[in-house]
């Protein structure tokens, strides 16, 4: 009876966005459990929906106000469909979307910017995102991947290129791709002989380059977030997820002279640098995407950051200092991790070497020589947060503090004097002893055991320093 009512609502209340949304939320919750999902699949009403999920049967799909609800509709249908894990049923299910895709692909250039195409594209991308959200295993993801690539990926690129100035179209597309490339539940695990991971990243690179090159050339508008920043943060999220998904051997690109990785990273940095830091910090989702990308780059592609011009390098590191101070614990921790990787690179390749030999190490040394205050400012900010603020991520902040101190102990000694000068004179001796204890039994290495010792000392240091 309940499922019958759900089907009736979806057919008869197409104009009521609230009714459709509440109905789909109920449908999703019913399908969320394994046993309840299996029970649903025994019902004629559910099988009818799975076989007739088109706008001819469910008119709410034709309403532009319900386009957001399409994602949850197809997410729920996808969960039910993939419970049986049948490739034959998937082919039947995807047939209607296949027809929509083919119709769009054969649309002539002059007609591709029409309102009919626009609505069809928005619906298709929201539908595909819902299905992608439902794929939680290697096999179910493979069904969607094999359907999409290589037959329908050119449609994604064509859409990005011709609709860049229309966020109602590009945002659903970018969000679908962002969902498609995330390696949740290890669903993106290809065979050792399969090139699919590399092929997927090449498509991602094409999309990012195409979108970035055009969105940056758009005129400055009264609402930059809607028309530029939102699409950029989703694009940065796509690249971050692809870089961190652990399904691509990125060394292959350089080995074979493939520009896919270099072009994607170059465009991502251009998009990031094209937005003022104040604007990045003003929009929370944009800030999270920006700093997540910086963390991944500093962790897995540090030479890309180090080989940048000194002015660009200084800007990025300066933004990490701003991020460390963020009230968002995730952003603060990501920035601390990025700083730790940069300073560990400096310590291992410059401080501990007689003379740096690699190009990256020489560039890093040049950056520090030209901007000597860059990292000392971050160390000071970290000490001020740990000593004078309530920080719930002290462990994360402690990691770069040790590598910053080991980079140059003179910086640490100077900072100690500065901090003591801000405290009452009668407390100087006690606080100086606290600083001495901070480095007790800490050696001149970044070995995990030594890092843990410093983190323990920092906890005691913070407690003793704040004691009255």
HUNORVEN-V122876 format. One record per pair of residues at least 24 apart in sequence whose ideal C-beta (glycine too) atoms are under 10 Angstrom apart, sorted by the first residue. I is the first residue (numbers start at 1). J is the second residue. D is the distance in Angstrom with one decimal. If there is no record, write none. Layout:
i;j;d
I;J;D
I;J;D
This chain:
i;j;d
1;45;9.5
2;26;7.7
2;27;9.2
2;30;7.4
2;40;10.0
2;43;9.7
2;45;9.4
3;27;7.9
3;30;7.4
3;39;9.9
3;40;6.8
3;43;5.5
3;44;9.1
3;45;4.5
3;46;5.9
3;48;9.6
3;49;8.4
4;43;8.6
4;44;9.2
4;45;5.2
4;46;9.9
4;48;9.8
5;45;9.3
6;30;8.1
6;45;7.7
6;46;9.0
6;49;8.2
6;76;9.8
7;43;9.9
7;45;5.2
7;46;8.5
7;48;7.0
7;49;6.1
7;52;9.7
7;57;9.3
7;58;8.4
8;45;9.4
9;58;10.0
9;60;8.7
10;49;7.8
10;53;9.6
10;57;8.8
10;58;4.9
10;59;8.4
10;60;5.7
10;61;8.8
10;66;9.7
10;69;9.5
10;73;7.8
11;57;7.2
11;58;6.0
11;59;6.6
11;60;7.9
12;59;8.4
12;60;9.3
13;59;9.3
13;60;7.3
13;66;9.9
14;55;9.4
14;58;7.8
14;59;4.1
14;60;4.0
14;61;8.2
14;62;6.9
14;63;5.3
14;65;9.3
14;66;7.1
15;59;8.9
15;60;8.3
15;63;6.6
15;65;8.0
15;66;8.9
16;60;8.7
16;63;9.4
16;65;9.3
16;66;9.2
17;60;8.7
17;63;7.7
17;65;4.9
17;66;5.8
17;67;9.9
17;68;8.5
17;69;7.2
19;60;9.0
20;58;9.5
20;60;5.0
20;61;9.8
20;63;8.1
20;65;8.8
20;66;5.4
20;68;9.8
20;69;5.2
20;70;9.8
20;72;9.6
20;73;8.6
21;60;10.0
21;66;8.2
21;68;8.3
21;69;5.6
21;72;8.0
23;60;9.0
23;69;8.9
23;73;9.5
24;60;9.0
24;66;9.3
24;69;5.5
24;70;9.2
24;71;9.4
24;72;4.8
24;73;5.5
24;75;9.1
24;76;6.9
25;69;9.4
25;72;7.1
25;76;9.4
26;76;9.8
27;72;8.2
27;73;7.8
27;75;10.0
27;76;5.2
27;77;8.9
27;80;9.5
28;72;5.8
28;73;8.7
28;75;6.8
28;76;4.6
28;77;9.9
28;79;8.0
29;76;9.1
30;76;8.3
30;80;9.6
31;75;8.9
31;76;5.0
31;77;8.4
31;78;9.4
31;79;5.1
31;80;5.4
31;83;8.6
31;134;9.5
32;76;8.7
32;79;7.5
34;79;10.0
34;83;7.7
37;76;9.5
37;79;6.5
37;80;5.9
37;82;9.7
37;83;5.3
37;84;10.0
38;80;9.3
38;83;6.5
38;84;9.2
40;76;9.6
40;79;9.6
40;80;6.2
40;83;8.8
41;80;6.1
41;81;9.1
41;83;6.4
41;84;6.9
46;76;10.0
46;77;9.1
46;80;6.6
47;80;9.2
49;73;9.1
49;76;9.2
49;77;6.9
49;80;8.6
50;77;6.1
50;78;10.0
50;80;6.5
50;81;6.3
50;84;9.9
50;89;8.0
50;92;8.7
50;93;6.5
51;89;9.4
51;92;7.3
51;93;8.0
51;96;10.0
52;96;9.0
53;77;5.9
53;81;9.8
53;93;7.6
53;96;6.9
53;97;9.2
53;127;8.8
54;95;9.7
54;96;4.9
54;97;9.3
54;99;9.2
54;100;9.3
55;96;9.0
55;100;9.8
55;123;8.2
56;96;9.3
61;123;6.7
61;126;9.8
61;127;8.6
62;119;8.7
62;123;8.8
64;115;9.9
64;118;9.7
64;119;6.4
64;122;7.9
64;123;9.1
64;168;9.2
66;123;9.6
66;126;9.8
67;119;8.0
67;122;5.4
67;123;6.2
67;125;9.5
67;126;5.8
67;127;9.8
67;168;8.7
67;172;7.8
68;122;9.8
68;126;7.1
68;172;9.0
69;126;8.6
69;130;9.8
70;122;8.6
70;123;6.0
70;124;9.3
70;125;9.2
70;126;4.2
70;127;5.5
70;128;9.8
70;129;8.7
70;130;6.8
70;172;9.2
71;125;9.1
71;126;4.7
71;127;7.5
71;128;9.1
71;129;5.2
71;130;4.3
71;131;9.3
71;132;9.6
71;133;7.4
71;172;8.3
71;175;8.6
71;176;8.9
71;179;9.3
72;126;9.4
72;130;6.6
72;133;9.0
73;126;8.9
73;127;7.9
73;130;6.5
74;123;10.0
74;126;7.5
74;127;4.6
74;128;7.6
74;129;7.7
74;130;3.0
74;131;5.2
74;132;9.1
74;133;8.3
74;134;7.7
75;127;9.6
75;129;8.1
75;130;3.9
75;131;7.4
75;132;8.8
75;133;4.7
75;134;5.4
75;179;9.9
76;130;7.7
76;133;9.8
76;134;7.9
77;127;9.3
77;130;7.5
77;131;7.8
77;134;7.7
78;127;9.6
78;128;9.9
78;130;6.1
78;131;4.4
78;132;8.0
78;133;7.0
78;134;2.7
78;135;7.0
78;136;9.6
78;140;8.2
78;144;8.8
79;130;9.5
79;131;9.7
79;133;8.6
79;134;4.7
79;135;9.6
79;136;8.6
79;140;9.8
80;134;8.5
81;131;8.2
81;134;7.4
81;135;9.9
81;140;8.6
81;143;9.4
82;131;9.0
82;134;5.8
82;135;6.6
82;136;7.5
82;137;7.5
82;139;8.6
82;140;4.4
82;141;9.5
82;143;8.2
82;144;9.6
83;134;9.7
83;140;9.7
85;137;7.8
85;139;6.1
85;140;6.5
85;143;8.7
86;143;9.4
87;139;8.6
87;140;9.8
87;142;9.2
87;143;6.0
87;146;9.1
89;143;9.8
90;131;9.4
90;140;8.2
90;143;4.8
90;144;8.1
90;146;9.7
90;147;7.9
91;143;8.6
91;147;8.3
93;131;8.6
93;143;9.7
94;127;9.8
94;128;9.5
94;131;7.9
94;143;8.3
94;144;8.2
94;147;5.8
94;148;9.7
96;127;9.1
97;123;9.4
97;124;6.5
97;127;6.0
97;128;7.0
97;131;8.1
97;147;8.6
97;152;9.2
98;147;7.5
98;151;8.8
98;152;8.4
100;124;5.3
100;127;8.3
100;128;10.0
101;128;9.1
101;147;9.3
101;148;9.1
101;151;8.0
101;152;5.1
101;155;6.1
102;151;9.0
102;152;8.7
102;155;9.3
104;152;9.1
104;155;5.9
104;158;8.6
104;159;8.1
105;151;8.7
105;152;7.4
105;154;7.3
105;155;5.3
105;158;8.0
107;155;9.7
107;158;9.3
109;158;9.1
109;162;8.0
112;158;7.4
112;159;8.4
112;161;9.9
112;162;5.6
112;163;8.4
113;162;6.5
113;163;7.5
113;166;8.7
113;169;9.9
117;159;9.1
117;162;9.4
117;163;9.0
117;169;9.1
118;159;9.8
118;163;7.4
118;166;7.1
118;168;7.3
118;169;5.9
119;168;9.3
119;169;9.4
121;155;8.6
121;156;9.8
121;158;9.9
121;159;5.7
121;162;9.9
121;163;7.2
121;166;9.5
121;168;9.3
121;169;5.4
121;170;9.5
121;172;7.9
121;173;7.3
122;163;9.8
122;166;9.5
122;168;6.2
122;169;6.0
122;170;9.9
122;171;9.1
122;172;5.5
122;173;8.7
123;172;8.6
124;152;9.4
124;155;8.5
124;159;9.3
124;172;8.5
124;173;8.9
124;176;8.8
125;156;8.6
125;159;8.1
125;169;7.8
125;170;9.1
125;171;8.7
125;172;3.8
125;173;4.7
125;174;8.7
125;175;7.6
125;176;4.8
125;177;8.9
126;172;5.2
126;173;9.5
126;175;8.5
126;176;7.6
127;172;9.5
127;176;8.9
128;152;9.1
128;156;9.6
128;172;9.0
128;173;9.0
128;176;5.1
128;177;9.4
128;179;8.6
128;180;7.9
129;172;6.9
129;173;9.0
129;174;10.0
129;175;5.9
129;176;4.0
129;177;8.8
129;178;8.6
129;179;5.2
129;180;8.0
130;176;9.0
130;179;8.9
131;176;9.3
131;179;9.4
131;180;9.6
132;175;9.8
132;176;6.4
132;177;9.0
132;178;9.4
132;179;4.5
132;180;4.9
132;181;9.3
132;182;8.9
132;187;9.7
133;176;9.5
133;179;5.7
133;180;9.6
133;182;9.7
133;184;9.3
135;179;9.2
135;180;8.9
135;184;9.2
135;185;9.0
135;187;5.9
135;188;9.7
136;184;7.0
136;185;4.8
136;186;9.5
136;187;6.0
137;185;6.9
137;186;8.7
137;187;5.8
137;189;9.4
138;185;8.9
138;186;7.2
138;187;5.7
138;188;7.8
138;189;5.0
138;190;8.3
138;191;9.8
139;187;8.8
140;187;7.3
141;180;8.8
141;183;9.3
141;184;9.6
141;185;9.0
141;186;9.7
141;187;4.0
141;188;6.4
141;189;8.7
141;190;9.7
142;187;8.5
142;188;9.4
142;189;9.4
142;190;8.3
142;194;9.9
142;196;8.6
144;180;7.8
144;187;9.7
145;180;8.2
145;187;9.5
145;188;8.4
145;190;8.8
145;196;6.7
145;199;9.6
145;200;7.5
146;196;9.0
148;176;9.8
148;180;7.6
148;200;9.5
148;203;9.2
149;180;9.8
149;196;7.6
149;199;6.6
149;200;7.0
149;203;6.9
150;199;7.8
150;203;8.6
153;177;9.8
153;199;9.1
153;200;9.1
153;202;9.6
153;203;5.1
153;204;9.9
153;206;8.4
153;207;8.8
154;203;9.4
154;206;9.6
156;180;9.6
156;203;7.5
156;204;10.0
156;206;8.7
156;207;6.3
156;210;9.4
157;203;7.8
157;206;5.6
157;207;6.2
157;209;9.8
157;210;6.0
157;211;9.5
158;210;9.3
159;207;9.5
159;210;9.7
160;206;8.7
160;207;5.7
160;208;9.2
160;209;9.7
160;210;4.9
160;211;5.0
160;212;9.9
160;214;7.9
160;215;9.5
160;231;9.6
160;235;9.6
161;206;9.8
161;207;9.5
161;210;5.3
161;211;8.4
161;213;9.4
161;214;7.1
162;210;9.9
162;214;9.5
163;211;10.0
163;214;9.7
164;210;8.0
164;211;6.3
164;212;9.5
164;213;9.0
164;214;4.0
164;215;5.7
164;216;9.9
164;217;8.8
164;218;7.2
164;227;9.7
164;231;8.1
165;214;7.9
165;215;8.3
165;217;9.9
165;218;6.1
165;219;9.5
165;221;9.7
165;227;7.4
166;227;9.0
167;215;9.5
167;223;9.7
167;225;9.6
167;226;5.8
167;227;5.9
167;228;8.6
167;230;6.3
167;231;6.0
167;234;9.9
168;226;9.6
170;211;6.9
170;214;9.6
170;215;8.2
170;227;9.8
170;230;9.1
170;231;5.4
170;234;8.5
170;235;9.2
171;226;9.1
171;230;6.2
171;231;6.1
171;234;6.6
172;234;9.8
173;207;8.3
173;211;9.0
173;231;9.4
173;234;9.1
174;207;7.8
174;208;9.3
174;211;7.2
174;230;8.9
174;231;6.0
174;232;9.4
174;233;9.3
174;234;4.1
174;235;5.9
174;237;8.3
174;238;6.6
175;230;9.9
175;231;9.8
175;234;5.8
175;237;8.8
175;238;9.1
176;234;9.8
176;238;9.9
177;203;8.5
177;204;6.9
177;207;6.3
177;208;9.2
177;211;9.9
177;234;8.3
177;235;8.7
177;237;9.4
177;238;5.3
177;241;9.3
177;242;9.2
178;204;9.8
178;233;9.9
178;234;5.7
178;235;8.5
178;236;9.6
178;237;5.0
178;238;4.8
178;239;9.5
178;240;9.1
178;241;6.4
178;242;9.4
178;289;9.6
179;237;9.9
179;238;9.4
179;241;8.9
180;204;9.0
180;238;8.7
180;241;9.2
180;242;9.8
181;237;9.2
181;238;5.9
181;239;8.8
181;240;9.4
181;241;5.0
181;242;4.7
181;243;9.6
181;244;9.9
181;245;6.5
181;247;9.0
181;248;10.0
182;237;8.8
182;238;9.0
182;240;9.5
182;241;4.5
182;242;8.6
182;244;9.0
182;245;6.9
183;241;7.4
183;242;8.9
183;244;7.9
183;245;3.8
183;246;6.4
183;247;5.9
184;241;9.4
184;245;9.4
186;245;9.7
186;246;8.8
186;247;9.2
187;245;9.9
187;247;9.6
188;241;9.8
188;242;9.6
188;245;5.8
188;246;8.3
188;247;4.5
188;248;9.3
189;246;9.2
189;247;7.0
190;247;6.4
190;248;9.7
194;247;9.7
195;252;9.1
196;247;8.2
196;248;9.7
197;242;9.3
197;245;8.0
197;246;9.1
197;247;4.0
197;248;4.6
197;249;7.6
197;252;9.6
198;247;9.0
198;248;5.8
198;249;7.3
198;250;9.0
198;252;6.0
198;253;7.9
198;256;9.8
198;258;8.4
198;260;8.2
198;261;9.9
199;248;9.6
199;260;9.9
200;242;7.5
200;245;9.0
200;247;7.6
200;248;7.6
201;239;9.4
201;242;5.5
201;243;8.7
201;245;8.8
201;247;8.4
201;248;4.8
201;249;9.9
201;250;8.0
201;252;9.6
201;253;8.3
201;258;9.8
201;260;6.3
201;261;7.4
201;264;7.9
202;248;9.5
202;253;8.8
202;258;7.6
202;259;9.8
202;260;4.6
202;261;9.1
202;263;10.0
202;264;9.2
203;242;9.7
203;260;9.0
204;235;9.5
204;238;6.0
204;239;6.9
204;241;9.0
204;242;5.0
204;243;9.5
204;248;9.4
204;260;8.3
204;264;6.8
205;239;8.5
205;242;8.6
205;253;9.1
205;258;9.2
205;259;8.2
205;260;4.0
205;261;7.0
205;262;9.0
205;263;5.8
205;264;4.0
205;265;9.1
205;267;8.4
205;268;10.0
206;260;7.8
206;263;8.6
206;264;8.7
207;235;7.8
207;238;7.4
207;239;9.7
207;264;9.0
208;235;5.5
208;236;8.7
208;238;6.6
208;239;5.9
208;242;9.0
208;260;9.8
208;263;8.1
208;264;5.0
208;265;9.3
208;266;9.7
208;267;5.4
208;268;6.5
208;271;8.4
209;235;9.9
209;259;9.4
209;260;8.9
209;263;5.2
209;264;6.6
209;266;8.3
209;267;4.9
209;268;9.5
209;270;9.8
210;267;9.0
211;235;5.6
211;238;9.3
211;267;8.3
211;271;8.6
212;236;9.6
212;239;9.9
212;263;9.6
212;264;8.9
212;266;9.0
212;267;3.9
212;268;7.2
212;269;9.7
212;270;6.3
212;271;4.9
212;272;9.9
212;274;8.8
213;263;9.8
213;267;6.8
213;270;8.4
213;271;9.6
215;267;10.0
215;271;7.3
215;274;8.8
216;267;8.7
216;270;6.5
216;271;6.5
216;273;9.8
216;274;5.4
216;275;9.8
224;275;8.3
224;276;9.9
224;279;7.3
224;283;9.5
225;279;8.3
225;282;8.8
225;283;5.9
225;285;9.4
225;286;7.7
228;271;8.9
228;274;8.3
228;275;7.8
228;279;9.7
228;286;10.0
229;271;9.5
229;274;9.8
229;275;6.3
229;279;6.9
229;280;8.4
229;282;9.3
229;283;5.9
229;285;8.8
229;286;5.3
229;289;9.7
230;283;8.3
230;285;7.7
230;286;7.8
231;271;9.1
232;268;9.1
232;271;4.8
232;272;7.9
232;274;7.9
232;275;6.8
232;280;9.8
232;286;7.2
232;289;8.0
232;290;8.8
233;271;9.2
233;272;9.8
233;275;9.2
233;280;9.0
233;283;7.5
233;284;9.7
233;285;5.5
233;286;4.3
233;287;8.5
233;288;7.8
233;289;3.9
233;290;7.2
233;292;9.7
233;293;9.6
234;285;8.7
234;286;9.7
234;289;7.4
235;264;9.6
235;267;8.4
235;268;7.4
235;271;6.6
235;289;8.4
235;293;9.8
236;268;6.0
236;269;9.9
236;271;6.9
236;272;6.9
236;286;8.3
236;288;9.5
236;289;4.3
236;290;6.2
236;291;9.7
236;292;7.6
236;293;4.9
236;294;9.6
237;285;8.8
237;288;8.5
237;289;4.8
237;290;9.8
237;292;7.2
237;293;8.0
238;264;9.3
238;268;9.3
238;289;9.4
238;293;9.9
239;264;5.9
239;265;7.7
239;267;8.7
239;268;5.1
239;271;9.6
239;289;9.3
239;292;9.8
239;293;6.4
239;296;8.3
239;297;9.4
240;268;8.7
240;288;9.9
240;289;7.0
240;290;9.5
240;291;9.8
240;292;4.9
240;293;4.7
240;294;9.2
240;295;8.3
240;296;5.2
240;297;8.8
241;292;8.9
241;293;9.8
241;296;9.0
242;296;9.5
243;268;9.4
243;292;9.9
243;293;7.9
243;296;4.9
243;297;7.6
243;299;9.1
243;300;6.2
243;301;7.1
244;292;8.5
244;293;9.6
244;295;8.9
244;296;5.1
244;299;8.3
244;300;7.4
246;300;9.6
250;300;7.7
250;301;7.6
261;301;8.3
261;304;9.0
262;304;8.3
265;293;9.4
265;297;7.4
265;301;6.8
265;304;5.4
265;305;9.5
266;304;8.9
268;293;6.3
268;297;8.5
268;304;9.8
269;293;9.0
269;294;9.8
269;297;8.6
269;304;8.2
269;305;8.9
269;308;7.6
269;312;7.5
269;316;8.3
272;312;9.9
272;315;9.4
272;316;8.1
272;319;8.7
273;308;9.8
273;312;6.7
273;315;7.0
273;316;8.4
273;319;9.8
277;315;7.8
277;316;9.9
277;318;7.8
277;319;5.4
277;322;6.4
277;323;9.5
278;322;9.3
280;319;7.3
280;322;8.6
280;323;9.1
281;319;8.7
281;322;6.5
281;323;8.2
281;325;9.7
281;326;7.6
281;328;10.0
281;331;9.2
284;326;9.6
284;328;7.2
284;331;8.8
287;319;9.6
287;322;9.3
287;323;7.5
287;326;7.2
287;328;7.4
287;330;9.9
287;331;6.0
288;323;9.9
288;326;9.5
288;328;7.2
288;330;6.7
288;331;6.2
288;334;8.4
290;316;9.9
290;319;7.7
290;323;8.3
290;331;9.0
290;334;9.8
291;319;7.9
291;320;7.7
291;322;9.4
291;323;4.9
291;324;9.7
291;326;8.0
291;328;8.9
291;330;8.3
291;331;5.0
291;332;9.0
291;333;9.5
291;334;4.9
291;335;5.7
291;337;9.7
291;338;7.6
292;330;8.3
292;331;8.4
292;334;6.0
292;338;9.8
293;334;9.5
293;338;9.8
294;319;7.5
294;320;6.6
294;323;7.9
294;334;7.4
294;335;7.4
294;337;9.5
294;338;5.1
294;339;9.7
294;341;10.0
294;342;9.9
295;320;9.1
295;323;9.4
295;330;10.0
295;331;9.5
295;333;8.8
295;334;4.2
295;335;7.4
295;336;9.1
295;337;5.3
295;338;4.7
295;339;9.7
295;340;9.9
295;341;8.2
296;334;9.0
296;337;9.8
296;338;8.8
297;338;7.8
297;341;9.1
298;334;9.4
298;335;9.5
298;337;7.5
298;338;3.9
298;339;7.8
298;340;8.4
298;341;4.2
298;342;5.7
298;343;10.0
298;344;9.7
298;345;8.4
299;334;9.9
299;337;7.0
299;338;7.4
299;340;9.3
299;341;5.4
300;341;9.2
302;338;9.4
302;341;6.0
302;342;7.0
302;344;9.2
302;345;5.5
302;360;7.5
302;364;9.1
303;345;8.9
303;358;8.4
303;359;8.2
303;360;4.5
303;361;9.6
303;363;8.7
303;364;9.5
304;360;9.3
305;338;8.7
305;341;9.0
305;342;7.2
305;345;9.1
305;360;9.2
305;363;9.7
305;364;9.3
305;367;9.8
306;342;7.8
306;345;7.0
306;346;9.1
306;349;9.3
306;358;9.4
306;359;8.8
306;360;4.6
306;361;8.0
306;362;9.4
306;363;5.3
306;364;4.9
306;365;9.8
306;366;9.7
306;367;7.4
307;359;7.0
307;360;6.0
307;362;9.9
307;363;5.5
307;364;9.1
308;363;8.2
308;367;8.6
309;363;9.4
309;367;9.2
310;363;8.4
310;366;6.6
310;367;5.1
310;368;9.5
310;369;9.1
310;370;5.0
310;371;6.6
310;374;9.7
311;367;9.7
311;370;9.1
311;371;9.1
312;367;9.9
313;342;9.3
313;363;8.2
313;364;8.6
313;366;9.4
313;367;5.0
313;368;9.7
313;370;9.2
313;371;7.9
313;374;8.5
314;367;7.1
314;370;8.0
314;371;4.8
314;373;9.8
314;374;6.0
316;342;9.4
317;342;7.0
317;343;10.0
317;367;8.2
317;371;7.9
317;374;5.3
317;375;7.5
317;377;9.2
317;378;7.5
318;371;8.9
318;374;7.1
318;377;8.1
318;378;8.9
320;374;9.7
320;375;10.0
320;378;7.0
320;381;9.9
320;400;9.3
321;374;8.4
321;375;9.1
321;377;5.9
321;378;4.8
321;379;9.7
321;380;9.3
321;381;5.7
321;382;9.1
322;378;10.0
322;381;9.0
324;378;6.6
324;381;5.7
324;382;6.5
324;385;7.2
324;396;9.7
324;397;7.4
324;400;8.3
325;378;9.8
325;381;6.0
325;382;9.4
325;384;8.8
325;385;6.9
325;389;9.2
327;389;9.8
329;391;8.4
329;392;5.8
329;393;5.0
329;396;8.2
330;393;8.8
330;396;9.8
332;382;10.0
332;385;8.2
332;391;7.8
332;392;9.2
332;393;5.8
332;396;7.2
332;397;7.3
333;392;9.6
333;393;4.9
333;395;8.8
333;396;3.9
333;397;7.8
333;399;9.4
334;396;8.6
335;378;8.9
335;396;9.2
335;397;9.5
335;400;8.8
336;378;9.2
336;382;7.5
336;385;9.7
336;393;7.5
336;395;9.5
336;396;4.8
336;397;5.1
336;398;8.5
336;399;6.3
336;400;5.1
336;401;8.6
337;396;6.8
337;397;10.0
337;399;7.1
337;400;7.6
338;400;8.4
339;375;7.8
339;378;5.8
339;379;9.2
339;381;9.9
339;382;8.4
339;397;9.5
339;399;8.7
339;400;4.2
339;401;9.3
339;403;8.1
339;404;7.4
340;396;8.8
340;397;9.6
340;398;9.5
340;399;4.6
340;400;3.8
340;401;8.7
340;402;8.4
340;403;5.6
340;404;8.5
340;446;9.0
340;451;9.3
341;399;9.5
341;400;8.5
341;403;8.8
342;367;9.7
342;374;9.8
342;375;8.1
342;378;9.5
342;400;8.3
342;403;8.5
342;404;9.7
342;407;9.8
343;375;6.4
343;378;8.6
343;379;9.1
343;399;9.6
343;400;6.0
343;401;9.4
343;402;8.9
343;403;3.9
343;404;5.3
343;405;9.3
343;406;8.0
343;407;5.5
343;446;9.0
344;399;9.0
344;400;8.4
344;402;9.3
344;403;4.9
344;404;9.9
344;406;9.0
344;407;9.3
344;446;5.6
344;451;9.9
345;403;9.1
346;375;8.1
346;403;8.0
346;404;9.4
346;406;9.3
346;407;5.7
346;408;9.4
347;402;9.5
347;403;5.6
347;404;9.1
347;405;9.9
347;406;5.4
347;407;5.7
347;408;9.6
347;444;9.3
347;445;9.1
347;446;6.2
348;403;9.3
348;445;9.9
348;446;7.3
350;407;8.5
351;403;9.6
351;406;6.8
351;407;6.1
351;408;7.9
351;444;9.0
352;406;9.1
352;444;8.6
352;445;8.8
352;446;9.3
368;407;8.3
368;408;9.0
372;408;9.2
372;411;9.1
373;411;9.4
375;400;9.2
375;403;9.4
375;404;5.8
375;407;6.4
375;408;8.2
375;411;7.4
376;404;8.0
376;407;9.1
376;408;8.1
376;410;9.6
376;411;4.7
376;412;9.0
376;414;7.6
376;415;6.9
376;418;9.8
377;415;9.9
378;404;6.6
379;403;9.7
379;404;4.3
379;405;7.1
379;407;8.7
379;408;9.5
379;411;6.4
379;412;7.3
379;414;9.9
379;415;6.1
380;404;9.6
380;411;9.1
380;414;9.5
380;415;5.6
380;418;7.2
380;419;8.0
382;415;9.9
382;458;9.9
383;412;9.4
383;415;6.5
383;416;9.0
383;418;9.3
383;419;6.4
383;435;9.9
383;438;10.0
383;458;9.7
383;461;9.7
383;462;9.8
383;465;9.7
384;415;9.9
384;419;8.0
384;422;9.5
386;458;6.7
386;459;9.4
386;461;8.2
386;462;5.6
386;465;8.8
386;466;9.8
387;419;7.4
387;423;9.9
387;431;9.7
387;434;9.7
387;458;10.0
387;461;8.4
387;462;6.4
387;465;5.6
387;466;7.0
388;419;9.6
388;422;9.5
388;462;9.8
388;465;9.3
388;466;8.3
391;462;9.0
394;455;8.1
394;458;7.2
394;459;7.0
394;462;7.2
395;452;9.8
395;455;6.1
395;458;9.0
395;459;8.9
396;455;9.9
397;455;9.6
397;458;8.6
398;451;8.0
398;452;9.4
398;454;6.6
398;455;4.4
398;456;9.2
398;457;9.1
398;458;4.9
398;459;8.2
398;462;9.6
399;446;9.4
399;451;6.5
399;454;8.8
399;455;7.5
401;438;9.4
401;451;9.9
401;454;7.4
401;455;8.8
401;458;6.9
402;439;9.4
402;442;7.3
402;445;9.6
402;446;7.0
402;450;7.5
402;451;5.9
402;452;10.0
402;453;9.1
402;454;4.4
402;455;8.0
402;457;9.6
402;458;8.6
403;446;5.9
403;451;8.6
403;454;9.7
405;438;8.9
405;439;7.6
405;442;8.6
405;444;10.0
405;454;8.3
406;442;9.0
406;443;9.5
406;444;6.3
406;445;8.0
406;446;6.9
406;450;9.4
406;454;9.5
409;439;8.9
409;444;9.0
412;438;9.2
412;439;8.3
419;465;9.1
423;465;9.1
427;465;9.4
427;468;9.3
430;464;8.2
430;465;8.8
430;467;8.7
431;461;9.9
431;464;8.6
431;465;6.2
433;464;8.3
434;460;8.5
434;461;5.5
434;462;9.1
434;463;9.3
434;464;4.8
434;465;4.9
434;466;9.7
434;467;9.0
435;461;7.5
435;464;10.0
435;465;8.4
436;461;9.8
437;461;6.5
437;464;7.4
437;465;9.9
438;462;9.5
438;464;9.4
438;465;9.1
